[in-house]
Amino acid sequence: MITIKLDPLNKFPHLRKRDILESLGYISYWASVADDYNNFKECLLSPEHYGSLYGGESHGGKITEEGYFIYPGDPDLPPIAMWATDDEIMYQYKGAIVAVVNITTNEQWITRMD
């Protein structure tokens, strides 16, 4: 089962939930059908969804325990949405940043999907 939390850290109280949901684009739909795949990354990169990454994966950035995306020299980004299964958490951030974190191993996959 997949659950979603919009503005999970309550950092965007000035935005309506509907506006946040609309800002997530197609990724929100793809995440909602991730149960049909082995994991969020496989779902997002499947040919019938995104298919490939244009900019490659992020190097040097990471996701904190609280869900912030941190990158040296940049301000910390709170997630605008969080998708969760029993095994993974997928975060979406402003700037089209998407991250998938394995709950057990803390393995992180971070990329831009715009």
N, C-alpha and C positions, 0 to 999 in steps of 0.2 A: 504494500500500500504506500502511496506517495502522499505526503502532506506538504502544504505550502504555508509560509508565513510571509506576509508582505510587511516590509519595514520591521524586521525581527528585533532590531536593537532600539527601535523608537527614535531614530535620528532624523526622521523626515515628517514631523507632526504637521507641518504646513501643507503637506500633499494629501489629497483624497486617495483612499485605497483604490478607487476606480482609475485614477490617473496613474498610479504606480503600476497597476496591472496592465494598462494600455502601453506603458513605456517598456514593458518586458518583451514586446514583439512576439515573433514566432517561437522564440526559445521557450516561452511559457507553455505553448501548446506541445512542443516536442517533449518537454520535461514531463508533461502530464501523461504521455504514452510510454514513458521509459520502462514501465513494467513489462512491455513487450520485448525488451532487450536485456542483456546481462547487467548493464550499468548505464549511468547517465552519459559517460563519454562515448560509449558505443552508440547510444541513441542519437546523440548530437552529431556524430560524425558519419552516421549511416547515409548511404547515397540518396535515400528518399527524404532526408532532412537537410542538414547543412552540407555534408559530403566531404569537405576538406577545410583546412585552415589556410587562410591567405597569409597571415603574418607569423605563423608558427606559434610555438608555446612560449610563455613568459619565462624568462630566465632572471633569477635574482629576487623575484617577488615571492611572498608566501602568505598563507592564511593563518591568522592567530586562532587560538582556542575560542575566542568570542565571535570570530567570523570576519574580522577586519582583514582587508587586503592591504599588505604593507609592502612598499618598494622603496629601496634606499633613495633618499633625496625628495620623495614625494609625500604629500600628506596621507595619513591612513584613511582608507575608504571603508565606510560601513556598508553592509549589503543592503540593497533595496528589496531583495527577495531571497528566500531560503526554501529550497526543496529538499525533502528528506525521505529516505527509505530506512530500513533496518540497518543497511550496510554503508550508506553514503549520504553526504550532504552536498547539494549543489547550491552555490551562491551566485547571484547576479549583482553587478555593481554598475554605477554610472561609468560611462566611457566604454560600454560594451564588453566589459571584463566578465568572464565566466570562470568559476572555479569549482572543481569537484574534489571533495575530500573523503577518503576512505576512513570510516569511523574507527575501525580496528587498527589499521597500520599507520594512519595519518598520512598516507601517500597523497600527494596533491598534484592535480593537473590544472593548470591555469592558462587561459588564452583569451584573446579578443575574438569576438564573433560579431562583426559588423559588416 
